[in-house]
C-alpha cells in the first residue's frame, strides 16, 4: 500500500470469473464509497496490480487458467502485493483444514464460503481499514447530484420490516415502501420529492386516500383538456374562478355543465392513478413519512387495494432494466412462500394458476432458478417475482450453504471413470440421452436416398426432420438446424460431459453452468417459438439439461449414475439402475407436463415411470393427482385417483403431497371432515407445506363461523399450541 493512498479513497480489487458476482461487489462497495476494479481472470488481475495501488482484494478460488491460489502466490511476489490484505472467496475448497492451511500459506485475512453477503464484506473491510473506511455519502446528496447512479439497497428484501420510512428511492424501491406503510397500518402523509416535483400522499390506516401534486400536467383541468373532454375556454374560465373562490376546478366544471358527474368521477380516478403510478418510475427521489391525524378530506372513493396498487405500478412503470438492478443482488437467495401468500396475492387479483405456483415455493430454490419457469416468460417472471416480494407474499433468505463439496460428502475421489454397459433395447430407448450412439446430422438427412430398404426409428426421425424444415422459412430452418444439432450432440454425452465437467465437479459449478445454458435455451426465451418443431426440440433439450442437473446435484442420484457409467456391479444390477434412471426421466417429464396443466401427457409419463419402477410411492401419488385433474370432479375418476394415492401412501407413508392430494379430492367431493384430516396430516409431515396450511386455515375459519366456541378445539387444536 503506497503512502499516497493513505489519504485517497480506498481502492478494492475484486477477481471472479462470474461477471454477476463482480457486478454485485461493485454495487455494494461503490455504494459504501470505495473505488472498485473488477477482473475476471488471473492474468488481467496481475496487470491491474502493476497499474494500481490496491488497499484490499477479494479473489475467487476457481479462476480460468490461473486459479486463485496461483494468482495470490504471484501477488505475494510483487513488492506492492506483499502486505496486501486478501480474502479468498470460494464455493469449492471447503474443508476447514484446507482453509486454515491456505490462510497460513498465503497470509489471507479470511477464507469465505460462497455466497458472500454484504454484511461479511463490509465487516471485513471495516475491521481491516478501520479509520480509512470511507464515510458513506448521504442519501440526499447522492439522489440530487448523481441522476445516473445505479439502484442500490441495503438488502431490504431479507427483512422488509426494517425499511425506514425516510430515505431515497434509489435505495428503497417505492413498491416495498408502499406495501410496508400498509402492513404497518400507518396514518399520515408521505412526501416524495424529485428535483422540483413534489407529491404528498395521504394514508389512513395504511390505505391511500388522497394524493396532491405540484406537477401541472397532473392537474384535473389539464387532464380533461389534454384528453379533449373540455374546451380551452372552459378550462380558462374555471381556472380563474378556482383562483378567486378556492373551489376545486372539477366542481366548477360540473356546475358549468362542461362535464357530467360520471365524467368527473372517471377523471378523478384517472388523475389519482397517474399521480400514484408515475412515482414508480422515479429512481432518484427522496421520501419522508410524517405521522399525523390531520388528513385532507377524501373527495373520491379509492377502491384499489394497496397491494393491487403495487402490482399495477410495477406492471406500468418499472422497466426490465430496473427489475434486473433490484433483483440481481438476490440471485442466489432462496425464495419461500409466506404463510399468507395466497391471501396477499388474492388482494392483487392473481389467477388460481399463479396462486398455486407461488405458494409451492418452500425455500429450497434460489431466485435465479425461480425466474426460469415455464409459467411465464422470463420478462414477465421478473415482474411477477418482484411484485410478490414487494407485497410480502414471498420472503427471501440467504442460504447457509448454496453448494457442497461433492468429493467430501460422496467420497467419489476413489471412483474411476469407466466404459458404459450395453443395455437392453427398451432401456436403451428410454435412456438414449446417456448413450454414445452415432447420430445423423442434417447433412446426412439431406443426402439420404429415396429408396429405403428398411425403415427404423433413426430413419423415421430423418424423414420427420426433412418434412419439418420444408414448412419453415430460411431463418427458421437455420435456427432449427442449430438447435437440432446441439440437442443431438448433448444426447451423445453423459450428464457430466453435458456440462463439460469431471465427475468430481462441485454442485455450485453445475448450477452455474445450467443457468448459463437455460438462459440461452429455455423454451420461453428461444426465437421462433411459434414453430411447433422448434418448440418441441427446445422442450426436449431443456428437459435433458434439467435432468442432468438434477442427477448431478443430488448426492444419491449422482452416486448411482457414476456406478452406472462405470459399469459397476453385475449385469442385472446395472440394468436395474438404468431402469430407475429411466423411470425418473419419465417422472420428471410428467412433472413438467403437470406444471403446464397438461394432465393427459402427465398421466402417460407417470404410468411409464411406474411400469419401470412400480415401488416408488411418489409416482403413484402424482399419477392419481393427474388422473383426478384430467377427469374433472367425476365420481368414478375420484375413486380411481384415490386408489392410486392410497397405494402411494402404502408404499411411502410419509409422503406429504399424497395426503394433500387426498385432502383436495375429498374437499372437491364435499367430504370436509376427511379433507381436513388429510390436510392436517400433510402439515404434520411437512411444516413448510404452505398450501396445506392455507387449506387448514380456510377450513378452520369455516368451522369458526359455524361454531365460534369450538374454533380452538378438535382437529385444529394442534395449530393453537404454543411452540
Secondary structure, DSSP 4 states (H G I P E B T S, - for coil): --GGGGGSPPEEEEE-S-HHHHHHHHHHHHHHT-EEEEESSHHHHHHHHHH---SEEEEES--SSS-HHHHHHHHHHSGGGTT--EEEEESS---HHHHHHHHHHHT-SEEEESSPPHHHHHHHHHHHHGGGSPPPPPHHHHHHH-TTPPP--S-GGG-GGG--SEEETTTS-HHHHHHHHHHTT--EEEEEEETTEEEEEEEETTEEEEEEE--GGGSHHHHHHHTTSS-HHHHHHHHHHHHHH---HHHHHHHTTSS-HHHHHHHHHHHHHHHHHGGGG-SS-EEEEEE-S------S-----HHHHHHHHHHHH--HHHHHHHHGGGTTSEEEE-TTHHHHHHTTT--HHHHHHHHT-EEEEEHHHHTS-TTS-HHHHHHHHHHHHHTTSEEEE--S-SS--HHHHH--TTPPP-PPPPPPHHHHHHTGGGS------HHHHHT--S--SS--HHHHHHHHHHHHHHTS-HHHHHHHHHHHHHHHHHHTS-HHHHTT--TT--HHHHHHHHHHHHHHH-TTTSS-TTSHHHHHHHHHHHHHHHHHHHHHTSHHHHHHHHHHHHT-S-HHHHHHHHHHHHHHHHHHHHHHHHHTT-HHHHHHHHHHHHHH-TT-HHHHHHHHHHHHHHH-S-HHHHHHHHHHHHHHHHH-TT-HHHHHHHHHHHHHTT-HHHHHHHHHHHHHH-TT-HHHHHHHHHHHHHHHHH-GGGTTSGGGGGGGS--
